[in-house]
Amino acid sequence: VFDALLGAAIVVPGVVIGISTLVALVQLFTVVNPFLASIWPDDQPPRLALGYGSIIAAHGLFSMALVTMIVGTRLGSLDRNLVEASSDLYATPLTTFRSIVLPQIMPAVVAGFLLAFTFSFDDFIIAFFVAGAQTTLPIYVFASIRRGVTPEINAIATIVLVASVLLVVLAQWQLRQRKPSN
């Protein structure tokens, strides 16, 4: 059931996720804001509203299913004999996790982070629904392109492209450094 829910969360269209997250956040704010007003000591209680916090929360929820699938798959292929050997040698659970489990799952954690970052960086739909008055880069680019492609948009695209190419070249260089020479 858990795997089916994770798979469903990945294949649900972004519009559905954006609208449902917007509705959930608005309902949450209508409950929490009066509560904060009732317990706050002075006349100006903080008000929760759509903004960067809601964008981070929505993208965190959106990315959680993807990262959970990637890391869960790696945990499924974890060598449990090493964990048992660590326990037999009286290692604490924290030491076992830090010395045995984490090194084995770190590639999956990094891959999950990179995919989540890439999807969030590229996502327009969810950010558009939950941003409120805030503007993210995809929203800014989309709004600017509707008025025509400007040199500013070309510069942003060039910076993103160059950064992406540099990261790929750096990753390839790191992989070649790691390979044992014959």
C-alpha positions in Angstrom: 0.0 0.0 0.0 2.8 2.4 0.9 4.6 1.8 -2.4 1.3 2.3 -4.3 0.8 5.7 -2.5 4.3 6.8 -3.3 3.8 5.8 -7.0 0.5 7.7 -7.1 2.2 10.8 -5.6 4.7 10.8 -8.4 2.3 10.3 -11.3 -0.4 12.8 -10.1 -0.3 15.9 -12.4 1.3 19.0 -11.0 -1.9 21.0 -11.3 -3.7 18.6 -9.0 -0.8 18.8 -6.5 -0.7 22.6 -6.7 -4.5 23.1 -6.2 -4.8 20.5 -3.4 -1.8 22.0 -1.6 -3.2 25.5 -2.0 -6.6 24.3 -0.5 -4.9 22.5 2.3 -2.7 25.5 3.2 -5.6 28.0 3.1 -7.6 25.7 5.4 -4.7 25.4 7.7 -4.2 29.1 7.8 -7.9 29.7 8.6 -7.5 27.5 11.7 -4.1 28.5 12.9 -4.3 32.3 12.4 -7.3 32.8 14.8 -5.6 30.5 17.3 -2.4 32.5 17.2 -4.4 35.7 17.6 -6.1 34.3 20.7 -2.9 33.3 22.5 -0.5 36.1 21.3 0.3 38.5 24.1 0.1 41.8 22.1 -2.2 43.2 19.5 -0.1 42.2 16.5 0.1 38.4 16.2 2.0 36.8 13.4 -0.1 35.8 10.4 0.6 32.8 8.4 0.1 33.4 4.7 1.2 32.1 1.3 4.8 32.9 0.5 8.2 31.3 0.6 7.3 29.1 3.5 4.4 27.6 1.6 6.5 27.1 -1.5 9.1 25.2 0.6 6.5 23.1 2.3 4.7 22.3 -1.0 8.0 21.4 -2.8 9.0 19.3 0.2 5.8 17.4 0.1 6.1 17.0 -3.7 9.7 15.8 -3.6 9.3 13.5 -0.5 7.7 10.7 -2.5 10.5 10.7 -5.1 13.3 10.7 -2.5 11.5 8.1 -0.4 11.3 5.7 -3.4 15.0 6.2 -4.3 16.3 5.8 -0.7 13.9 3.0 0.0 15.1 1.1 -3.0 18.6 1.4 -1.8 17.7 0.4 1.7 16.1 -2.7 0.3 19.4 -3.8 -1.2 21.4 -3.0 2.0 23.8 -5.7 3.1 22.1 -6.7 6.4 25.0 -9.0 7.3 27.2 -5.9 7.9 24.6 -4.5 10.2 24.3 -7.7 12.1 28.1 -8.0 12.4 28.2 -4.5 13.7 25.7 -5.4 16.3 27.6 -8.6 17.2 30.7 -6.4 17.8 28.7 -4.3 20.3 28.5 -1.1 18.2 25.8 1.3 19.2 22.9 1.9 16.8 24.2 5.4 16.0 27.7 4.0 15.2 26.2 1.3 13.1 24.1 3.8 11.1 27.1 6.2 10.7 29.7 3.6 9.8 27.7 0.9 8.0 24.3 2.1 6.7 25.0 5.8 5.8 28.0 5.0 3.5 25.8 2.4 1.6 22.8 4.7 1.2 24.7 7.9 0.6 24.6 7.6 -3.3 20.8 7.2 -3.1 20.5 10.2 -0.7 22.5 12.4 -3.0 20.6 11.2 -6.1 17.3 11.9 -4.3 18.5 15.4 -3.3 19.6 16.2 -6.8 16.4 15.0 -8.4 14.3 16.8 -5.8 16.3 20.0 -6.3 16.0 19.7 -10.1 12.2 19.1 -10.0 11.7 21.9 -7.6 13.9 24.3 -9.5 12.1 23.6 -12.7 8.6 23.5 -11.2 6.3 26.3 -12.2 2.8 24.9 -11.5 3.1 24.2 -7.8 5.0 27.4 -7.1 2.4 29.4 -9.0 -0.4 28.1 -6.9 1.2 28.4 -3.5 3.5 31.4 -3.9 1.0 34.1 -2.9 2.7 37.5 -3.6 6.2 36.0 -3.8 7.9 35.4 -7.1 10.2 32.4 -7.8 12.5 32.2 -10.8 10.2 29.9 -12.8 7.3 32.3 -12.2 9.4 35.3 -13.1 10.7 33.7 -16.3 7.2 32.6 -17.3 5.7 36.0 -16.7 8.5 37.7 -18.6 8.3 35.4 -21.6 4.6 36.2 -22.0 5.7 39.8 -22.7 8.5 38.7 -25.0 12.0 37.2 -24.5 14.3 39.9 -23.1 18.1 39.9 -22.8 17.5 39.4 -19.0 15.7 36.1 -19.7 18.5 35.1 -22.1 21.1 35.9 -19.4 19.2 33.8 -16.8 18.9 30.9 -19.2 22.6 31.1 -20.0 23.6 31.2 -16.3 21.4 28.1 -15.6 22.8 26.3 -18.7 26.5 27.1 -17.9 26.0 26.0 -14.2 24.4 22.7 -15.3 27.2 22.0 -17.8 29.8 22.8 -15.1 28.1 20.5 -12.6 28.0 17.6 -15.2 31.7 18.2 -16.1 32.6 18.2 -12.4 30.7 15.0 -11.8 32.4 13.3 -14.7 35.8 14.4 -13.5 35.0 13.1 -10.0 33.9 9.8 -11.4 37.1 9.4 -13.4 39.2 10.3 -10.4 37.5 7.6 -8.4 38.0 4.8 -10.9 41.0 2.6 -10.1 43.6 2.6 -12.9 44.5 -0.7 -14.4 
